[in-house]
Amino acid sequence: MEKIPENIQENPSVLNEEVDFSFDELFFSRTNESGIILSGNSVFQRISNYAWNEILSKPHKLIRHNDMPRAVFWLLWETIKNGQPIGAYVKNRAKDGRYYWVFAIVTPVEGGFLSVRLKPSSALFEAAKGEYAALRAMEINDNLKPAEGAAILLSRLQELGFRDYAAFMSAAISQEMVARDIQTDRQEDNCIACFNRLVSSAQCLQDHATKIFSAYEGNAYVPLNMTIQASHLGNFGAPMCVISSNYTSISEEIQENLKCFLESGTKVARVIDEGLFLLATSRIQREVFDHFQQDTPNDGASRDQEMEFLDQQQQSYSEKAAQGLDAISLQIRQFQQACLAMRKLTSILEVTRVMGKIESASLDASRTSLNDLIDDLGSFQKAILDGLKEIDESNKAIRFDIEQLLKAS
Ligand SMILES: Cc1cc2nc3c(=O)[nH]c(=O)nc-3n(C[C@H](O)[C@H](O)[C@H](O)COP(=O)(O)O)c2cc1C
């Protein structure tokens, strides 16, 4: 790997100054597999303030800013070396020491990687700046290894409500695209808006699935207590013992089904996040391609070759985005099957509850707390039905937005 040139002309008086550039401007750079810069566009060259001959064939860390947590680059390389795309906020350092922020999307291309970057301005970006500063301070003070820093970053993202890094980067790119449309007085991108609604519906769906799970856990004591109470009634309690043992087996089935149900809900959210990230990536890549047609090629670079790289990459991500929609449709169908299974189990639960109610009425149930237990069963059943009703609404909304996206694609 080549060394960074020694002639970096940092100007101490401008170290805290930001390089200004407009929201319309998009950067791109392409590297080989070791991160050596092979080409880029004029925005990248101008904002970094280096001459082309100082950038080309140099490692990308040439523009690394010391405020950047190492953990972010560690995650970046782990992901792209694995053949996956990644999006990240990056603070860069221009040649004179000034800084500039970008949201970068790095994707594997033939022979290396391509990074397209936009100027961030969302509320999430403001939050990310604070998180980066805290993480960098920890890295320095506690002498953290990059992988340790990455683990801290991931757990912090979970605290902030993101399931994982993929959920964070998809929220970040969509918020940045919405914010950028506002900054540039552009009409809202309908597909991104549609995807953002999908993200909210998937969140609703998961919230209700989790509520049903909590209701199950909150009532887990009922079957055992019913059996105990029925046994106090001696021979009179025999039918009740049968009812409670039926309930125990349905309850076990519900527990099994709930696990699949929750997993299926999470998969819906995951494929929606992936689809959103792929669509946003292909949109930005398309814009970079369009801008590059009017760009001045860098020293010695072949515009045709670069255009081909950009075009192929954009087409590939646009295809991936279309496949993403199919994946969401498939996942939502599977989730609906899980909902159907839950409904069936709830009907069986209702039969058990009614039988229990009739039986307890014929017993001297006031001597026991059987009535209360049967009422608890009723509340549990209601919680499932209420949750499933809300989930149905989210399912409908998801199917509607998927149809809109399929029409638009
Ligand atoms: C396509 C691509 C684009 C990159 N863009 C940047 C960038 O804009 N700024 C940056 O500091 N590092 C960027 N990197 C990461 C650098 O290669 C490097 O990992 C990082 O600067 C940290 O340096 P270090 O790995 O030596 O700690 C990029 C890497 C790739 C593959």
The ligand as a MOL file (V3000), in Angstrom:
LIG
                    3D

  0  0  0     0  0            999 V3000
M  V30 BEGIN CTAB
M  V30 COUNTS 31 33 0 0 0
M  V30 BEGIN ATOM
M  V30 1 C -14.4010 3.3280 -1.6190 0
M  V30 2 C -13.8590 3.8090 -0.3070 0
M  V30 3 C -14.0710 5.1080 0.0890 0
M  V30 4 C -13.5720 5.5810 1.3010 0
M  V30 5 N -13.7930 6.8810 1.6380 0
M  V30 6 C -13.2290 7.3760 2.7550 0
M  V30 7 C -13.3600 8.7470 3.0910 0
M  V30 8 O -14.0550 9.5100 2.4190 0
M  V30 9 N -12.7250 9.1930 4.2060 0
M  V30 10 C -11.9720 8.3790 4.9890 0
M  V30 11 O -11.4050 8.8560 5.9780 0
M  V30 12 N -11.8440 7.0670 4.7120 0
M  V30 13 C -12.4520 6.5540 3.6270 0
M  V30 14 N -12.3170 5.2200 3.3270 0
M  V30 15 C -11.6780 4.3490 4.3260 0
M  V30 16 C -10.1690 4.3710 4.2590 0
M  V30 17 O -9.7290 3.3990 3.3700 0
M  V30 18 C -9.5590 4.0860 5.6400 0
M  V30 19 O -9.9970 2.8390 6.1170 0
M  V30 20 C -9.9170 5.1590 6.6860 0
M  V30 21 O -9.5510 6.4320 6.2520 0
M  V30 22 C -9.2510 4.9180 8.0520 0
M  V30 23 O -7.9090 4.7170 7.9220 0
M  V30 24 P -7.2600 3.4710 8.6380 0
M  V30 25 O -8.0330 2.2720 8.1000 0
M  V30 26 O -5.8510 3.4760 8.2450 0
M  V30 27 O -7.5170 3.6850 10.0930 0
M  V30 28 C -12.8150 4.7200 2.1330 0
M  V30 29 C -12.6120 3.3960 1.7430 0
M  V30 30 C -13.1390 2.9440 0.5400 0
M  V30 31 C -12.9140 1.5190 0.1290 0
M  V30 END ATOM
M  V30 BEGIN BOND
M  V30 1 1 1 2
M  V30 2 1 2 3
M  V30 3 2 2 30
M  V30 4 2 3 4
M  V30 5 1 4 5
M  V30 6 1 4 28
M  V30 7 2 5 6
M  V30 8 1 6 7
M  V30 9 1 6 13
M  V30 10 2 7 8
M  V30 11 1 7 9
M  V30 12 1 9 10
M  V30 13 2 10 11
M  V30 14 1 10 12
M  V30 15 2 12 13
M  V30 16 1 13 14
M  V30 17 1 14 15
M  V30 18 1 14 28
M  V30 19 1 15 16
M  V30 20 1 16 17
M  V30 21 1 16 18
M  V30 22 1 18 19
M  V30 23 1 18 20
M  V30 24 1 20 21
M  V30 25 1 20 22
M  V30 26 1 22 23
M  V30 27 1 23 24
M  V30 28 2 24 25
M  V30 29 1 24 26
M  V30 30 1 24 27
M  V30 31 2 28 29
M  V30 32 1 29 30
M  V30 33 1 30 31
M  V30 END BOND
M  V30 END CTAB
M  END
